[in-house]
Amino acid sequence: MAVPKRKMSRSNTRTRRSQWKASRPSLTTCPRCRDTKLPHQACPTCGTYNNRQVVTTA
């Protein structure tokens, strides 16, 4: 198993970790109810996907 030869400096560690960002999810609008939803997912509001009713909503 690989083991580091020397301690990594604080600036190098922080520089590397600066790229670990949470990205905002891309949202699309549902063509039926005009509510926002994740792409390639069934709409949580009306339960449609690709203009078909796939989930029954209460």
C-alpha positions in Angstrom: 0.0 0.0 0.0 1.3 3.4 -0.9 2.3 5.7 2.0 3.3 9.4 1.6 6.9 10.1 2.1 6.4 13.6 3.5 3.6 15.5 5.2 1.6 17.5 2.7 1.6 21.2 3.5 -1.5 23.0 4.6 -1.5 25.2 1.4 -1.3 22.2 -0.9 -4.1 20.5 1.0 -6.3 23.5 0.9 -5.6 24.1 -2.8 -6.6 20.5 -3.6 -9.7 20.7 -1.5 -10.8 24.0 -3.1 -12.0 22.1 -6.1 -14.5 20.0 -4.0 -17.6 22.1 -4.6 -21.2 21.1 -4.5 -22.9 21.9 -7.8 -26.5 23.1 -8.2 -28.7 20.5 -9.8 -29.9 21.5 -13.3 -33.7 21.8 -13.3 -36.2 21.6 -16.2 -39.9 22.5 -16.4 -42.5 19.9 -16.7 -44.4 20.3 -20.0 -47.8 19.4 -18.3 -47.8 21.2 -15.0 -45.0 23.7 -15.6 -43.4 22.9 -12.3 -39.6 22.4 -11.9 -38.2 18.8 -11.9 -34.9 17.0 -12.4 -34.2 16.0 -16.0 -34.9 12.4 -17.0 -37.0 11.9 -13.9 -40.8 11.6 -13.4 -42.4 14.8 -12.3 -43.0 14.7 -8.5 -46.0 17.0 -8.8 -48.1 15.4 -11.6 -46.4 12.0 -12.0 -45.7 12.2 -15.7 -42.6 11.3 -17.7 -42.3 11.7 -21.5 -46.0 12.9 -21.7 -47.2 9.6 -20.1 -48.7 9.1 -16.6 -46.2 6.8 -14.9 -46.8 7.6 -11.1 -50.0 8.0 -9.4 -50.0 11.0 -7.1 -52.1 11.5 -4.1 
